[in-house]
Structure formats: C-alpha cells, structure tokens
Amino acid sequence: MSGAAAVDPIALLLAGHDHTRLSLTQLAEPALQDQAIAWLDGPAAAQRQVLRDALFPALIESMAGSDAVCLKGMTRGLTDQGEELRRRWDAIRASLGGASPLPDTLQPWIDDYLGYLQRADEELLPMAARLLDDDALDHLRRALG
C-alpha cells in the first residue's frame, strides 16, 4: 500500500459492512428506522457499487487462468445478489415508516443481505487484501471517496 498513513480500503469496506449490519437491526426499531434507511440508501448502496465497479474487476484482473474463471463466478454471484437485494429493498422501503406494521418481506430480506455481507467479508475481501497490488488498492481507495 502506498504510504504508511494511507487508509486501507479493505478495512473501510469491512467497517462499512459492520455499519450496514447495525442498520439492518435498526430497521425494526421505529425510533432508528429513518437513520437506518438513510444508511442503506446512501453509504451501503454506494459500497455495493464500489464492490461491483472497482473491487470485483480489480480482483479478476489480478488472477490468471482457471482461478479467474472461478473468481468471475463468485463476483457475478455477488453482483447479481446485490442487484436483487436493491430491487427487493425498493419494494420494502415503500412500506416502511409511521405506524405501519413491518412488512413480512423485511426479515427474509435482512437475512439475505446479511448473507451477502458475510460472503463478501469472508470470501472476497480477504482475497483482495492478499492479491491486489498498490495501484489497485489506490484505485479502490479513490472509488471509496
């Protein structure tokens, strides 16, 4: 990584995922729901985009041969899952707020989102920390803003 003071983009992604987990638990708490929605609509959505547009291509580029084929399958699966989570979120979000009861679809969506985060955190981010060179990490850092 370039420079001792440089922020580790993998650590930033992991911390963001931790905050997303917290926000997911807050969705069921009316007093915290607006804050959780703001996180899920803003930084969490932005991080999914960074994974899709910056991290996944960098990982694939860092691999060769059959390893790259396997990695393409993993990243495509997470990309598709992230898009499906976003589509489902749009429907759920419209039914949240006020005195309305929580939709029946909320908990399955939360469980699926937690699975998505776990796959990213346990499978791809550790791999990225090992495989990405300084240039790729710098690009990821810039993508995170």
BALOBA-1460 file (C-alpha; in Angstrom, 3 decimals):
// residues 145
<rec num="1" residu="m" x="0.000" y="0.000" z="0.000"/>
<rec num="2" residu="s" x="1.269" y="3.461" z="-0.832"/>
<rec num="3" residu="g" x="2.362" y="5.407" z="2.214"/>
<rec num="4" residu="a" x="2.137" y="4.380" z="5.834"/>
<rec num="5" residu="a" x="-0.664" y="6.876" z="6.513"/>
<rec num="6" residu="a" x="-2.828" y="5.690" z="3.606"/>
<rec num="7" residu="v" x="-6.255" y="4.442" z="4.561"/>
<rec num="8" residu="d" x="-6.743" y="0.726" z="3.972"/>
<rec num="9" residu="p" x="-9.696" y="0.458" z="1.562"/>
<rec num="10" residu="i" x="-10.386" y="-3.154" z="2.573"/>
<rec num="11" residu="a" x="-10.698" y="-2.056" z="6.212"/>
<rec num="12" residu="l" x="-13.053" y="0.738" z="5.090"/>
<rec num="13" residu="l" x="-15.259" y="-1.763" z="3.280"/>
<rec num="14" residu="l" x="-15.306" y="-4.074" z="6.297"/>
<rec num="15" residu="a" x="-16.199" y="-1.186" z="8.612"/>
<rec num="16" residu="g" x="-18.949" y="-0.108" z="6.227"/>
<rec num="17" residu="h" x="-20.333" y="-3.632" z="6.233"/>
<rec num="18" residu="d" x="-20.354" y="-3.595" z="10.042"/>
<rec num="19" residu="h" x="-22.343" y="-0.362" z="9.967"/>
<rec num="20" residu="t" x="-24.731" y="-1.904" z="7.444"/>
<rec num="21" residu="r" x="-25.293" y="-4.866" z="9.778"/>
<rec num="22" residu="l" x="-26.138" y="-2.444" z="12.572"/>
<rec num="23" residu="s" x="-28.514" y="-0.535" z="10.296"/>
<rec num="24" residu="l" x="-30.266" y="-3.752" z="9.335"/>
<rec num="25" residu="t" x="-31.003" y="-4.468" z="13.001"/>
<rec num="26" residu="q" x="-32.289" y="-0.899" z="13.432"/>
<rec num="27" residu="l" x="-34.941" y="-1.233" z="10.738"/>
<rec num="28" residu="a" x="-37.300" y="-2.897" z="13.210"/>
<rec num="29" residu="e" x="-36.907" y="-0.033" z="15.720"/>
<rec num="30" residu="p" x="-39.228" y="2.876" z="14.803"/>
<rec num="31" residu="a" x="-37.010" y="5.474" z="16.509"/>
<rec num="32" residu="l" x="-33.979" y="4.370" z="14.468"/>
<rec num="33" residu="q" x="-35.675" y="3.434" z="11.225"/>
<rec num="34" residu="d" x="-35.063" y="6.750" z="9.416"/>
<rec num="35" residu="q" x="-31.367" y="6.623" z="10.302"/>
<rec num="36" residu="a" x="-31.119" y="3.014" z="9.104"/>
<rec num="37" residu="i" x="-32.937" y="3.814" z="5.855"/>
<rec num="38" residu="a" x="-30.604" y="6.752" z="5.208"/>
<rec num="39" residu="w" x="-27.566" y="4.489" z="5.636"/>
<rec num="40" residu="l" x="-28.984" y="1.730" z="3.440"/>
<rec num="41" residu="d" x="-29.994" y="4.191" z="0.712"/>
<rec num="42" residu="g" x="-26.692" y="6.093" z="0.859"/>
<rec num="43" residu="p" x="-23.384" y="4.619" z="2.021"/>
<rec num="44" residu="a" x="-24.454" y="0.949" z="1.892"/>
<rec num="45" residu="a" x="-25.700" y="1.313" z="-1.689"/>
<rec num="46" residu="a" x="-22.509" y="3.176" z="-2.626"/>
<rec num="47" residu="q" x="-20.367" y="0.399" z="-1.179"/>
<rec num="48" residu="r" x="-22.238" y="-2.260" z="-3.172"/>
<rec num="49" residu="q" x="-21.468" y="-0.191" z="-6.267"/>
<rec num="50" residu="v" x="-17.774" y="0.073" z="-5.328"/>
<rec num="51" residu="l" x="-17.629" y="-3.696" z="-4.917"/>
<rec num="52" residu="r" x="-19.254" y="-4.222" z="-8.315"/>
<rec num="53" residu="d" x="-17.441" y="-1.494" z="-10.265"/>
<rec num="54" residu="a" x="-13.997" y="-1.302" z="-8.648"/>
<rec num="55" residu="l" x="-13.163" y="-4.257" z="-6.408"/>
<rec num="56" residu="f" x="-14.537" y="-7.135" z="-8.475"/>
<rec num="57" residu="p" x="-12.829" y="-6.075" z="-11.732"/>
<rec num="58" residu="a" x="-9.544" y="-5.497" z="-9.888"/>
<rec num="59" residu="l" x="-9.717" y="-8.952" z="-8.333"/>
<rec num="60" residu="i" x="-10.413" y="-10.619" z="-11.671"/>
<rec num="61" residu="e" x="-7.556" y="-8.689" z="-13.279"/>
<rec num="62" residu="s" x="-5.195" y="-9.870" z="-10.532"/>
<rec num="63" residu="m" x="-5.905" y="-13.535" z="-11.293"/>
<rec num="64" residu="a" x="-4.987" y="-15.696" z="-14.240"/>
<rec num="65" residu="g" x="-6.356" y="-18.792" z="-15.932"/>
<rec num="66" residu="s" x="-8.832" y="-21.042" z="-14.179"/>
<rec num="67" residu="d" x="-8.622" y="-19.023" z="-10.954"/>
<rec num="68" residu="a" x="-10.007" y="-16.003" z="-12.810"/>
<rec num="69" residu="v" x="-12.916" y="-18.100" z="-14.132"/>
<rec num="70" residu="c" x="-13.794" y="-19.188" z="-10.589"/>
<rec num="71" residu="l" x="-13.466" y="-15.624" z="-9.335"/>
<rec num="72" residu="k" x="-15.702" y="-14.342" z="-12.127"/>
<rec num="73" residu="g" x="-18.373" y="-16.760" z="-10.947"/>
<rec num="74" residu="m" x="-18.045" y="-15.583" z="-7.348"/>
<rec num="75" residu="t" x="-18.152" y="-11.899" z="-8.242"/>
<rec num="76" residu="r" x="-21.025" y="-12.375" z="-10.712"/>
<rec num="77" residu="g" x="-22.991" y="-14.155" z="-7.969"/>
<rec num="78" residu="l" x="-22.450" y="-11.314" z="-5.519"/>
<rec num="79" residu="t" x="-23.239" y="-8.704" z="-8.165"/>
<rec num="80" residu="d" x="-26.492" y="-10.445" z="-9.031"/>
<rec num="81" residu="q" x="-27.364" y="-10.861" z="-5.354"/>
<rec num="82" residu="g" x="-26.646" y="-7.174" z="-4.717"/>
<rec num="83" residu="e" x="-28.940" y="-6.148" z="-7.578"/>
<rec num="84" residu="e" x="-31.695" y="-8.438" z="-6.320"/>
<rec num="85" residu="l" x="-31.320" y="-7.001" z="-2.801"/>
<rec num="86" residu="r" x="-31.662" y="-3.491" z="-4.228"/>
<rec num="87" residu="r" x="-34.823" y="-4.408" z="-6.154"/>
<rec num="88" residu="r" x="-36.384" y="-6.010" z="-3.093"/>
<rec num="89" residu="w" x="-35.331" y="-3.042" z="-0.936"/>
<rec num="90" residu="d" x="-37.173" y="-0.632" z="-3.197"/>
<rec num="91" residu="a" x="-40.441" y="-2.508" z="-2.539"/>
<rec num="92" residu="i" x="-39.810" y="-2.906" z="1.192"/>
<rec num="93" residu="r" x="-38.724" y="0.699" z="1.697"/>
<rec num="94" residu="a" x="-42.014" y="1.986" z="0.305"/>
<rec num="95" residu="s" x="-43.883" y="0.115" z="3.056"/>
<rec num="96" residu="l" x="-41.729" y="1.280" z="5.992"/>
<rec num="97" residu="g" x="-42.369" y="4.198" z="8.289"/>
<rec num="98" residu="g" x="-45.001" y="5.639" z="10.512"/>
<rec num="99" residu="a" x="-47.370" y="3.372" z="12.374"/>
<rec num="100" residu="s" x="-47.395" y="0.778" z="9.604"/>
<rec num="101" residu="p" x="-46.539" y="-2.751" z="10.670"/>
<rec num="102" residu="l" x="-43.273" y="-4.106" z="9.362"/>
<rec num="103" residu="p" x="-43.703" y="-5.953" z="6.060"/>
<rec num="104" residu="d" x="-43.439" y="-9.744" z="6.131"/>
<rec num="105" residu="t" x="-40.748" y="-9.492" z="3.476"/>
<rec num="106" residu="l" x="-38.403" y="-7.469" z="5.714"/>
<rec num="107" residu="q" x="-36.798" y="-10.254" z="7.771"/>
<rec num="108" residu="p" x="-36.085" y="-12.552" z="4.799"/>
<rec num="109" residu="w" x="-34.520" y="-9.569" z="3.006"/>
<rec num="110" residu="i" x="-32.392" y="-8.742" z="6.074"/>
<rec num="111" residu="d" x="-31.259" y="-12.376" z="6.301"/>
<rec num="112" residu="d" x="-30.315" y="-12.389" z="2.617"/>
<rec num="113" residu="y" x="-28.451" y="-9.084" z="2.961"/>
<rec num="114" residu="l" x="-26.527" y="-10.444" z="5.954"/>
<rec num="115" residu="g" x="-25.576" y="-13.474" z="3.838"/>
<rec num="116" residu="y" x="-24.375" y="-11.168" z="1.061"/>
<rec num="117" residu="l" x="-22.207" y="-9.230" z="3.533"/>
<rec num="118" residu="q" x="-20.829" y="-12.433" z="5.028"/>
<rec num="119" residu="r" x="-19.849" y="-13.790" z="1.610"/>
<rec num="120" residu="a" x="-18.101" y="-10.539" z="0.720"/>
<rec num="121" residu="d" x="-16.350" y="-10.265" z="4.085"/>
<rec num="122" residu="e" x="-15.255" y="-13.890" z="4.358"/>
<rec num="123" residu="e" x="-14.544" y="-14.790" z="0.734"/>
<rec num="124" residu="l" x="-13.652" y="-11.779" z="-1.376"/>
<rec num="125" residu="l" x="-12.290" y="-9.052" z="0.875"/>
<rec num="126" residu="p" x="-9.570" y="-11.255" z="2.440"/>
<rec num="127" residu="m" x="-8.627" y="-12.385" z="-1.063"/>
<rec num="128" residu="a" x="-8.471" y="-8.764" z="-2.207"/>
<rec num="129" residu="a" x="-6.188" y="-7.861" z="0.688"/>
<rec num="130" residu="r" x="-3.761" y="-10.581" z="-0.456"/>
<rec num="131" residu="l" x="-3.969" y="-10.178" z="-4.214"/>
<rec num="132" residu="l" x="-4.366" y="-6.510" z="-5.050"/>
<rec num="133" residu="d" x="-1.240" y="-4.516" z="-5.723"/>
<rec num="134" residu="d" x="-0.673" y="-0.927" z="-4.595"/>
<rec num="135" residu="d" x="-2.148" y="0.552" z="-7.777"/>
<rec num="136" residu="a" x="-5.329" y="-1.486" z="-7.463"/>
<rec num="137" residu="l" x="-5.652" y="-0.584" z="-3.775"/>
<rec num="138" residu="d" x="-5.151" y="3.103" z="-4.633"/>
<rec num="139" residu="h" x="-7.898" y="2.852" z="-7.276"/>
<rec num="140" residu="l" x="-10.208" y="1.176" z="-4.753"/>
<rec num="141" residu="r" x="-9.386" y="3.861" z="-2.179"/>
<rec num="142" residu="r" x="-10.322" y="6.582" z="-4.686"/>
<rec num="143" residu="a" x="-13.555" y="4.762" z="-5.572"/>
<rec num="144" residu="l" x="-14.497" y="4.789" z="-1.893"/>
<rec num="145" residu="g" x="-14.084" y="8.563" z="-1.897"/>
